[in-house]
Amino acid sequence: MADVSPLLGRTMVLVAHPDDESVGCGVLLQRMQDGILVFATDGGPTDRYFWGEYGTREAYVELREREARDALGIVGIHDIYYLTGPDGRRIQDQEAFRSLPTAYDSLKKLVTEVKPQALLTLAYEGGHPDHDSCSVLAHVLHAETKLPVWEVPLYHRSTDGKGVHQEFLPLEGARDEEIASIEATPDELARKRRMVEAYASQPGIVNAFKLDVERFRPQAPYDYSKPPHPGKLNYEVWQWRMSGEEVSRAFMDFLNGRPR
């Protein structure tokens, strides 16, 4: 069993949306000496389905930012940043894979400015295209800067279509002994629950995830040229307007365009 000590200093946490950090690493954030949060998107999809009850997409985005600041304030984290897209604005939810070159430039600039000792990001698992985009961005960052990169799982579909939460996908080349698992103390669990509950716009996440256990590992050796598993991906089951193959093509276009 690995330990999480490399993540307990000045660690940058790169996640896709406000609430990913609280669910995935709300306990670990409490143990970090100097945590820095970076959101890859603004948390607001274009589809009215997600924000209709709030009037406008912009109002929904503003609400999610307030929720993030409230949640992170519970554990004393106030350094919060957002990646930007080609127009210099924050990237819309579900669109990160379309903005990888400028998102990467934004990420690398932040790393140069804040000088983290390690980066924690999301696993490549096919749960959400933005999660997977964070994974490929971190992969390139490690290749170019040698900054240590770790990852945390959130959710995916198994190859037979079942929902899986907080478990890494089986992957050739990844070793179980590299996985670090931490359990919350009663006080840590209470604070994490408050963090998750701060996201009132995201009902159901308290019950969808196990809050007292978190798992991490050094980033695995992924093949971004193909979807993370051969079954139907979670966002394909949800019938979103992108496929795993389309997202993988965007990843390879990005990777092939990097200097070698």
N, C-alpha and C positions, 0 to 999 in steps of 0.2 A: 504494500500500500504506500503510495507516494504521500508527501505532505505538501501543504500549501504555503510553506514559508516564503517561496520566491514571490508570492503575491501580497505579502503583508506590509510592504514598504510603500513606495510611491508608484502606485499602479493605475494605469489608464484602463478604464472599462469601456469598451466599444460595443454598444448594443444597437438594435434597430429602432426600437420605439420606447417611449416612456411606459414603464411597468415591467419591461424585460429584466431590468436590473434588480428590481425588488423581488420578483419571483425567482430569478435564477441565482442571484448571489446576495440577497439581502442580509444573510448572516455574515458572509465573508466581508462585505462592505463595513460591517461594524468592527471587524478585527484589523482592517487596514489602517496603517498610520497616516496615509495621505492619499485618499482615493480621488480620482478625477473621472468624471462621467462624460462620455461623448455619445450622442444619439446620431445615428446615421440618417434618420428621416425626421420629419416634423410630426409624425403620428397621425396624419390626416389623409386617408385615401381620397381619390377623386369621386368614388361612388357615393351617391347621396344616402345609400342604405346605412352607411356608418355614422353619418353626422346629421341626418335630417332633423332629428328632434332638437338639435341645437341651433337650427336656423341657417347657418352657413358653415362651410368647411373651415373658414378662418376662425370662427368662434369655437369650434371643436378643437382646433390646433391650440388656441390660446388656453383653453381649459386643460388640455393634456400637459401643457407646459407648467401651468400652475400646480397641477397635481404632482408632477415630477419634482418641482421645487419643494412642495410640502413633504412628499415622501422622503426625499433625500435629506431634507433638513432634520428629520427625526434622528438620523445617524450622523449629523454634522458634516455632510458633504454639500458644498456650495459651489464648487468649480464644475460648471455644467456647460457643455459646448454642443454645437450641431454642425454636421458636415454640410457642405453646400454643393449645388449642382452647377451646370454650365452657365446659368444666368446669375450666379452668385447668391441665389436664394436657397433656403433649406429645401431638401429633397422631399417630395411627397411620398407618403406611405405607399408601398408596393412598387415604387419606381426606382429603387436604388440600383438595380441591375442595369438600368438604362443610363446611369450617370457615373459609372465607375471611374473613368479617368479623372474627372474633376473632383469627385468625392475623395479619391486617393490623394490628389494634390492637397486638398483641404486637411486630410488626416495627417499627412506627412508634415505639413506646416505646423499643425498643433503639436505634434511630437517634438519637433525642433524647438518650439517655444516653451513647452512645459516640462520636457525632459523626464519622462517616466522611466522607471527601472524595469517595468514589465507591462505587457498588454494582456488583458483578458477579454475574449470575445465569444461569439456564439458558434456552436458546432455546425458543420455542414450536414444537414439532415433532411432537408426537403419539407420542413414544416411551414416556412414562410420564405418567399424569395428575398426579402430584406435581411433575414437572419443569415441566409447563405451568402448574400453580398458582403456582409460584415466579415464572414469567414475568408472570402477570397481577398478582400482588402488587407486583412491582417496577415495572410499568407505572403503577399507581396511585400508588405512592410518588413516582415521578418527577413525575407530574402535580400532586401536592399539595405537594411540597417542592422540586422542581427539582434534586434530587440527581442527578448524572450516572449513568446506568445503562448498563452494557455486558452482553453476553451471550456464552455459550460453548455450542457444540453438543455433544451427547453421542451420541444415536442416534435413528433413526427408520426407518420403512419408506418406500421410494420409492412413487410412485403405482402402480407395477407389482408391488409387494409385496416387493422386495428389501431386505435389511437394509443400512443406511448408518450409518457411524460417523464422528463428528467432522467432518461437513460440514453447512453451513447449507442448509436448504431454499431453493430458488429462490422469491423473493418480490417481487412488484411493489412498487416504492418502496424496495427495499433495493439498495444499490450495492456491487459487488464491491470497489471501491477503498476502501471503509470497513473491509474485513476486515484485521485485523492477524494475522500469523502469526509465531510464534516457534519457534526450534529449540533444543533442550536442548544444553548443553555436556556432555561426558562425565561430569563430576561431578554436574551437575544431573540427568542421566538416571539415574545410579546411585542418587541419593537418591529420585527419583520412583519408581523400581522398588521400592525398599524401602518407600515409602509404600503403594503398591498391594499389595505382598505382605503388608503388615501386616493386610490384610483377609482373613484366612484363611477366614472364614465365607462369602466370596464367590468361590468357585473359578472360574477361567476368565477373570477380567477382565484378567489380564496379557496373555493372548493375544488377547482380543477387541478391544483398543484399541491404536492406535499411540502409544507413549509419548514419542517424541522430538519431536513436532510438536503445537502447540496453536494454536487459532484463536479470535479474539475480534472483536467489532464493537460499536459503539453499538447499543442495543436497537432493533430494526426496528419499523416501524409496523404492528403486527399487527391483524387483525380478529378479536377474540375471540368474535364472535357465531357463528362457524362453526369447524369443525375446521381444523387447520393445512393440510391438503391433502385433495383429494377421494377419495383411495384409502382402503383399509382401514388404520386406524392400528395401530401396533405392539401396543398393549395389547389391541386388538380381535382381532388375529391370535393373541395369547396367550389369548384367550377369557376375559379378566377380566370382572368383573360390572358394568362400566360401559361406556358407548359414548361416542364423541366428541361426539355430539349432546347427551348428558346432561351431559357436562363443560362444553360450551359454554354450555348453559342456566344452569348454576351460575355460570359466569363472568359472564354478562349480568345475572343476578339481583344478583350482587355489585356490578358496575359501575353498574347502574341505581339501586342503593341508596346510592351515595356522594353526598355534597353536591356540587352543581354550582357 
